[in-house]
Amino acid sequence: MFLQSFDHHLLNLSVKTELSAFSRFWLEFFYFGIKEARACLFTGLFFVAVFVVPRAGLFGIPRYDALLVIALAIQVWLVATKLETLDELKAITLFHLVGFALEVFKTSSGIKSWSYPDFAYSKLFGVPLFSGFMYAAVGSYIIQAWRLFDLRIRHHPPYWMAGLIAVLIYANFFTHHYIGDYRWYLAACALGLYARSSVIFRPIDRDRRMPLLLAFVLIGFFIWLAENVTTFFGIWKYPNQLGAWSAVHVGKWSSWSLLVVMTFTIVVNLKHIKQRIHIAS
């Protein structure tokens, strides 16, 4: 299959001749972009569906239902072609459930942080079932990137500490409606917890290093951009977008970056990934 052959190529890259520092930088930057795009396979295909499926639906199927069918088809295809394993699918399913629970709370009548205005047969508690796949897409990206970039983590905090901060981050998405928003306190805790952590990745045949915190912030930024795109197409809407679309407040960037921390914590507990984690002493 083409994708397996393409992945084999990406995983076995090497530079046969000596390159100048300038030439190597641009070649590595090019392949970094290629691998990033490949890691976003699920996200990319789902976004194509968002662009293609009209608001009126497809073949008589309401838009949200059509997006659910497409998301399920993509996920089944990824597992069937062994681009994702069953263990990885379990983690992605957990992301889906965690995200869906958050969606149900945020769209409830007492909260109304955002809404899904269109009709769908697959709505549960007012939330279309496809919405959980938007969270699962983040997990899928991290899992694919781990393999394609041969990721390793140095000075990762103890698992119980990482797990505790992840639970508190998730809880804050709910509790800040009642007892105050402790997002920045949690961000400060995460900053201290991951201050020494770095991610080692391989664009071609040499290891490169990046602060893990920077990776969290960058992924959060691109999710924020994706959120702007999906709200522009009316997939869901914030209260200030009901009359006319406006950009999602930049403050959401911090929320998404914290969500990435939580997602990352789930991914690092996969057995085959734990082997590449160095715990800080």
Stockholm file with secondary structure:
# STOCKHOLM 1.0

chainA/1-281         MFLQSFDHHLLNLSVKTELSAFSRFWLEFFYFGIKEARACLFTGLFFVAVFVVPRAGLFGIPRYDALLVIALAIQVWLVATKLETLDELKAITLFHLVGFALEVFKTSSGIKSWSYPDFAYSKLFGVPLFSGFMYAAVGSYIIQAWRLFDLRIRHHPPYWMAGLIAVLIYANFFTHHYIGDYRWYLAACALGLYARSSVIFRPIDRDRRMPLLLAFVLIGFFIWLAENVTTFFGIWKYPNQLGAWSAVHVGKWSSWSLLVVMTFTIVVNLKHIKQRIHIAS
#=GR chainA/1-281 SS CHHHHHHHHHHTCCCCSCCCHHHHHHHHHHHHHHHHHHHTHHHHHHHHHHHHSCTTCBTTBCHHHHHHHHHHHHHHHHHHTTSSCHHHHHHHHHHHHHHHHHHHHHTSTTTCSSBCCSCCTTEETTEETTHHHHHHHHHHHHHHHHHHTTCEEEEECCHHHHHHHHHHHHHHHHHHHHHCCCHHHHHHHHHHHTTTCEEEECSSSSCEEEEHHHHHHHHHHHHHHHHHHHHHTTSSBCGGGSSSCCCCCTTHHHHHHHHHHHHHHHHTTSHHHHTTEEECC
#=GC SS_cons         CHHHHHHHHHHTCCCCSCCCHHHHHHHHHHHHHHHHHHHTHHHHHHHHHHHHSCTTCBTTBCHHHHHHHHHHHHHHHHHHTTSSCHHHHHHHHHHHHHHHHHHHHHTSTTTCSSBCCSCCTTEETTEETTHHHHHHHHHHHHHHHHHHTTCEEEEECCHHHHHHHHHHHHHHHHHHHHHCCCHHHHHHHHHHHTTTCEEEECSSSSCEEEEHHHHHHHHHHHHHHHHHHHHHTTSSBCGGGSSSCCCCCTTHHHHHHHHHHHHHHHHTTSHHHHTTEEECC
//
